[in-house]
Amino acid sequence: MAETKKLLRSLAGETQDVPPVWLMRQAGRYLPEYRATRAEAGDFLSLCYNSDLAAEVTLQPIRRYGFDAAILFADILLLPQALGADLWFETGEGPRLSTITGAEGLNALKGKDDIHDHMAPVYETVRILARELPGETTLIGFAGAPWTVATYMIAGRGTPDQAPAHALKAEDRASFEALIELLTESTIEYLSQQVEAGAEVVKIFDSWAGSLKGEDFTRYALEPARRIIAELKSRHPGLPCIAFPREAGENYIGFARATGADCVALDNSVDADWAAAHVQVDGCVQGNMAPNLMVTGGQALIDETKRIKAAFAKGPHIFNLGHGITPEADPENVHVMLEALRG
């Protein structure tokens, strides 16, 4: 079956007339069935840790749209919670965490081998999905990249410029690097367990990679991704890995070669023709339609879908958005996009 799964064929380097497609955050608030299931769970974190309901919302967009992949429903901040950080969500505002401001907070965290009891419901969700997904649908596991997760742990919330993390990096480099090291090692353990449970592909989300410049990008975005991918491939030979250093710009060039990633996911700040010439030359790329088109729809959505498909038509490509689909998206626009892509 693996040889017939479209997503795995693209990750193996095959160029396909119609690329496989899935959408970041495809299980989400734009779908009425998701909203109903989240209400049943009670709150977001309860949904993440209820294996049956998390599997249900993962399956919902597959039933509705027939995407070529399902991505585990979870959150990148479950890992810091498993390490001992306090985590809660403020309605309408997003996640909040207890903060790591130096060695004292860092020393209070658990070790990489102590996360699995906490993460057991997530692994069970993966096992359920491995049983229940259609045979042609690839199951993607994921985690946040160390830098991105660290920015939340240091600031206690999302920030526009990741300034608190940059400040700790400048003022207490030893504590900052110890946190990156802990997150790198813990991410390896977390993703490895997802693979053991049935994930066929893993994706590393570095949502704030673009705020790292120069040598910092190499040390704190590229190098952790390289270590995670190398260790996972050592433990699980043949495992495909997707890396997403969002807003990396010119640093997308050579990222696959440097990290060992089988695919580089692209945000929509880079042009598809540029990415085909400079990034796709190294292998599979994923992306990169602007999420706002799933809100506005119309002929612009159709035209852009076809343009991106054509731009990447000479190499392996997975069609996706440049970032997650938003709650304001019209579910019918997903059908419009799929029709334009698949014909």
C-alpha positions as CSV (number, residue, x, y, z in Angstrom):
1,M,0.0,0.0,0.0
2,A,2.8,2.4,0.8
3,E,3.9,2.4,-2.9
4,T,0.4,3.6,-3.9
5,K,0.1,6.4,-1.4
6,K,0.4,9.7,-3.3
7,L,2.0,11.6,-0.5
8,L,4.7,9.0,0.1
9,R,5.5,8.9,-3.6
10,S,6.1,12.6,-3.7
11,L,8.3,12.4,-0.5
12,A,10.3,9.6,-2.3
13,G,11.0,12.1,-5.1
14,E,8.4,11.2,-7.7
15,T,6.9,13.9,-9.9
16,Q,3.2,13.4,-10.3
17,D,0.8,15.0,-12.7
18,V,-1.6,15.8,-9.9
19,P,0.3,16.4,-6.6
20,P,-1.0,15.0,-3.3
21,V,-2.8,17.6,-1.2
22,W,-3.5,18.3,2.5
23,L,-3.9,21.5,4.4
24,M,-2.2,22.7,7.6
25,R,-4.8,22.9,10.4
26,Q,-7.2,21.0,8.1
27,A,-8.9,19.8,11.3
28,G,-10.1,23.1,12.8
29,R,-12.6,25.8,13.5
30,Y,-13.7,26.5,9.9
31,L,-15.5,23.1,10.0
32,P,-18.8,22.9,11.8
33,E,-18.2,19.2,12.7
34,Y,-14.9,20.2,14.4
35,R,-16.7,22.9,16.4
36,A,-19.3,20.4,17.6
37,T,-16.6,17.9,18.7
38,R,-14.6,20.6,20.5
39,A,-17.8,21.6,22.4
40,E,-18.3,17.9,23.3
41,A,-14.7,17.8,24.7
42,G,-15.2,21.0,26.7
43,D,-12.1,22.9,25.9
44,F,-9.1,22.7,23.5
45,L,-6.7,20.8,25.8
46,S,-9.3,18.3,26.8
47,L,-9.8,17.7,23.1
48,C,-6.1,17.2,22.5
49,Y,-5.9,14.6,25.4
50,N,-9.1,12.7,24.5
51,S,-7.8,10.1,22.1
52,D,-11.1,9.2,20.7
53,L,-12.2,12.8,20.0
54,A,-8.8,13.8,18.8
55,A,-8.9,11.0,16.3
56,E,-12.4,12.0,15.3
57,V,-11.4,15.6,14.4
58,T,-8.4,14.3,12.5
59,L,-10.7,12.1,10.5
60,Q,-13.3,14.7,9.8
61,P,-11.5,16.6,7.0
62,I,-10.6,13.2,5.4
63,R,-14.2,12.2,5.2
64,R,-15.3,15.6,3.9
65,Y,-12.5,16.2,1.3
66,G,-10.6,13.0,0.7
67,F,-7.2,14.6,1.4
68,D,-4.1,12.5,0.7
69,A,-2.8,12.9,4.2
70,A,-4.2,13.3,7.8
71,I,-2.1,15.1,10.4
72,L,-2.4,14.1,14.0
73,F,-4.6,16.5,15.9
74,A,-2.5,17.8,18.8
75,D,-0.6,21.0,19.7
76,I,3.1,21.9,19.7
77,L,2.8,23.1,23.3
78,L,1.8,19.7,24.7
79,L,5.6,18.9,24.8
80,P,6.5,21.7,27.2
81,Q,3.5,20.7,29.4
82,A,4.9,17.1,29.4
83,L,8.2,18.6,30.5
84,G,6.5,20.2,33.5
85,A,5.5,23.7,32.3
86,D,2.1,25.0,33.2
87,L,-0.1,25.4,30.1
88,W,-3.6,26.8,29.6
89,F,-5.5,28.6,26.9
90,E,-7.2,32.0,27.2
91,T,-10.4,32.2,25.2
92,G,-9.9,34.4,22.2
93,E,-6.2,35.0,23.0
94,G,-4.4,31.7,22.7
95,P,-1.9,29.7,24.8
96,R,-0.3,30.8,28.0
97,L,2.6,29.0,29.7
98,S,4.7,29.4,32.8
99,T,7.9,31.1,31.8
100,I,11.5,30.0,31.6
101,T,13.7,33.0,32.4
102,G,16.9,31.4,33.4
103,A,18.6,28.4,35.0
104,E,16.1,28.0,37.9
105,G,13.1,27.5,35.7
106,L,15.1,25.3,33.4
107,N,16.3,23.0,36.2
108,A,12.7,22.6,37.4
109,L,11.7,20.9,34.1
110,K,11.6,17.1,33.6
111,G,14.0,15.1,31.4
112,K,13.4,13.8,27.9
113,D,12.6,10.3,29.1
114,D,9.9,11.5,31.5
115,I,7.4,12.8,28.9
116,H,5.8,9.6,27.8
117,D,3.2,9.0,30.5
118,H,1.9,12.5,29.9
119,M,1.9,12.0,26.1
120,A,0.2,8.5,26.3
121,P,-3.1,9.9,25.0
122,V,-1.4,11.4,22.0
123,Y,0.2,8.1,21.1
124,E,-3.1,6.4,21.5
125,T,-4.7,8.9,19.1
126,V,-2.0,7.9,16.5
127,R,-2.8,4.2,17.1
128,I,-6.5,4.8,16.5
129,L,-5.8,6.8,13.3
130,A,-3.4,4.1,12.0
131,R,-6.3,1.7,12.2
132,E,-9.1,3.9,11.0
133,L,-7.7,6.0,8.2
134,P,-8.5,4.9,4.6
135,G,-5.7,2.8,3.1
136,E,-4.7,5.4,0.6
137,T,-4.3,8.2,3.3
138,T,-0.9,8.9,4.8
139,L,-0.7,9.6,8.5
140,I,1.6,12.5,9.5
141,G,2.9,13.0,13.0
142,F,4.4,16.3,14.1
143,A,6.1,18.4,16.7
144,G,7.2,22.0,17.1
145,A,10.8,22.8,16.4
146,P,13.0,23.5,19.4
147,W,13.4,27.2,18.6
148,T,9.7,27.8,18.1
149,V,8.7,25.9,21.2
150,A,11.3,27.7,23.2
151,T,9.9,31.1,22.2
152,Y,6.6,30.2,23.8
153,M,8.3,28.8,26.9
154,I,10.4,31.8,27.5
155,A,7.7,34.5,26.8
156,G,4.8,32.5,28.2
157,R,2.8,33.2,25.1
158,G,3.1,34.0,21.4
159,T,4.8,37.3,20.6
160,P,5.0,39.3,17.4
161,D,8.8,39.3,17.2
162,Q,10.0,36.6,19.7
163,A,11.8,39.3,21.6
164,P,11.9,37.6,25.0
165,A,13.6,34.5,23.5
166,H,16.1,36.7,21.6
167,A,16.8,38.6,24.9
168,L,17.5,35.4,26.8
169,K,19.7,34.2,24.0
170,A,21.7,37.4,24.3
171,E,21.8,37.7,28.1
172,D,22.0,34.1,29.3
173,R,23.3,32.0,26.4
174,A,24.0,29.0,28.6
175,S,20.4,28.7,29.8
176,F,19.0,29.3,26.3
177,E,21.2,26.7,24.7
178,A,20.3,24.2,27.5
179,L,16.6,24.7,26.8
180,I,17.2,24.2,23.0
181,E,19.2,21.0,23.9
182,L,16.4,19.7,26.1
183,L,13.8,20.4,23.5
184,T,15.8,18.8,20.7
185,E,16.3,15.6,22.7
186,S,12.7,15.5,23.9
187,T,11.4,16.1,20.4
188,I,13.3,13.1,19.1
189,E,11.7,10.9,21.8
190,Y,8.3,12.3,21.2
191,L,8.3,11.9,17.4
192,S,9.9,8.5,17.7
193,Q,7.0,7.3,19.8
194,Q,4.6,8.7,17.3
195,V,6.3,6.6,14.6
196,E,6.2,3.6,16.9
197,A,2.4,4.1,17.2
198,G,1.9,4.3,13.5
199,A,2.8,7.7,12.0
200,E,4.3,7.2,8.5
201,V,5.8,10.7,8.1
202,V,6.8,13.4,10.6
203,K,6.8,17.1,10.2
204,I,8.8,19.6,12.2
205,F,7.0,23.0,12.5
206,D,9.5,25.9,13.0
207,S,6.8,28.6,12.9
208,W,9.2,31.4,14.0
209,A,12.4,30.3,12.2
210,G,12.2,33.5,10.1
211,S,13.1,35.7,13.2
212,L,16.5,33.9,13.4
213,K,19.2,35.6,11.3
214,G,22.7,34.7,10.1
215,E,24.5,32.3,12.3
216,D,21.6,32.1,14.7
217,F,19.5,30.5,12.0
218,T,22.1,27.8,11.4
219,R,22.6,27.1,15.1
220,Y,19.0,27.2,16.4
221,A,16.8,26.3,13.4
222,L,18.9,24.3,10.9
223,E,21.1,22.3,13.4
224,P,18.3,21.1,15.7
225,A,16.3,20.0,12.6
226,R,19.4,18.1,11.3
227,R,19.9,16.3,14.6
228,I,16.2,15.4,15.0
229,I,15.9,14.1,11.5
230,A,19.2,12.2,11.6
231,E,18.3,10.4,14.9
232,L,14.8,9.6,13.7
233,K,16.1,8.1,10.4
234,S,18.6,6.1,12.4
235,R,15.9,4.6,14.6
236,H,13.3,4.3,11.8
237,P,15.1,3.7,8.5
238,G,13.2,5.0,5.5
239,L,11.1,7.5,7.6
240,P,10.2,10.5,5.5
241,C,10.6,13.9,7.3
242,I,9.1,17.3,6.3
243,A,10.7,20.4,7.7
244,F,8.9,23.8,7.8
245,P,11.3,26.7,8.7
246,R,8.6,29.3,8.1
247,E,9.6,32.6,6.6
248,A,13.2,31.4,6.1
249,G,13.4,33.3,2.9
250,E,16.8,32.8,1.3
251,N,17.6,30.2,4.0
252,Y,15.1,27.8,2.3
253,I,17.9,27.3,-0.2
254,G,19.9,24.2,0.7
255,F,17.8,23.5,3.8
256,A,16.8,20.0,2.7
257,R,20.4,19.1,1.9
258,A,21.7,20.5,5.2
259,T,19.1,18.8,7.4
260,G,18.4,15.6,5.6
261,A,14.7,16.5,5.2
262,D,12.8,14.7,2.5
263,C,10.6,17.8,1.9
264,V,10.7,21.5,2.7
265,A,7.4,23.2,3.4
266,L,7.2,26.7,2.1
267,D,5.3,29.7,3.5
268,N,3.5,32.0,1.0
269,S,6.0,34.9,1.4
270,V,8.2,33.2,-1.3
271,D,7.1,32.9,-4.9
272,A,6.5,29.5,-6.2
273,D,8.5,30.0,-9.4
274,W,11.5,31.2,-7.2
275,A,11.1,28.2,-4.9
276,A,10.9,25.8,-7.9
277,A,14.2,27.2,-9.2
278,H,16.1,27.4,-5.9
279,V,14.5,24.9,-3.4
280,Q,12.7,22.2,-5.4
281,V,16.0,21.4,-7.2
282,D,16.9,19.5,-4.0
283,G,13.8,17.4,-3.8
284,C,10.2,17.6,-2.7
285,V,8.6,20.9,-1.7
286,Q,5.3,21.5,0.0
287,G,3.0,24.5,-0.3
288,N,2.5,27.3,-0.7
289,M,-0.9,29.0,-1.4
290,A,-1.9,32.0,0.7
291,P,-4.4,31.0,3.4
292,N,-6.5,34.1,2.8
293,L,-7.6,32.7,-0.5
294,M,-9.5,30.0,1.4
295,V,-11.6,32.9,2.8
296,T,-12.1,35.0,-0.3
297,G,-12.4,32.2,-2.8
298,G,-13.6,33.0,-6.3
299,Q,-11.6,33.0,-9.5
300,A,-8.5,34.2,-7.7
301,L,-8.4,30.9,-5.7
302,I,-8.8,28.8,-8.9
303,D,-6.1,30.7,-10.7
304,E,-3.6,30.6,-7.9
305,T,-4.2,26.9,-7.3
306,K,-3.4,26.2,-11.0
307,R,-0.4,28.6,-11.0
308,I,1.2,26.9,-8.0
309,K,0.5,23.5,-9.5
310,A,2.2,24.6,-12.8
311,A,5.1,26.2,-11.0
312,F,6.1,23.0,-9.2
313,A,5.0,20.6,-12.0
314,K,8.6,19.6,-13.0
315,G,9.5,18.1,-9.6
316,P,8.0,16.4,-6.5
317,H,5.4,18.6,-4.9
318,I,2.8,18.3,-2.1
319,F,0.1,21.0,-2.5
320,N,-0.7,22.8,0.7
321,L,-1.1,26.3,2.1
322,G,1.8,28.5,3.2
323,H,0.4,28.4,6.8
324,G,-2.7,27.0,8.5
325,I,-6.2,27.4,7.2
326,T,-7.9,30.1,9.3
327,P,-11.2,29.8,11.2
328,E,-12.8,32.3,8.7
329,A,-12.2,30.0,5.7
330,D,-15.3,28.9,3.8
331,P,-15.4,25.0,3.7
332,E,-16.8,25.2,0.2
333,N,-13.6,27.0,-1.0
334,V,-11.7,23.8,-0.1
335,H,-13.9,22.0,-2.7
336,V,-13.2,24.7,-5.2
337,M,-9.4,24.4,-4.6
338,L,-9.5,20.6,-4.9
339,E,-11.5,20.8,-8.2
340,A,-9.0,23.2,-9.6
341,L,-6.1,21.0,-8.5
342,R,-7.5,17.6,-9.4
343,G,-9.7,18.6,-12.3
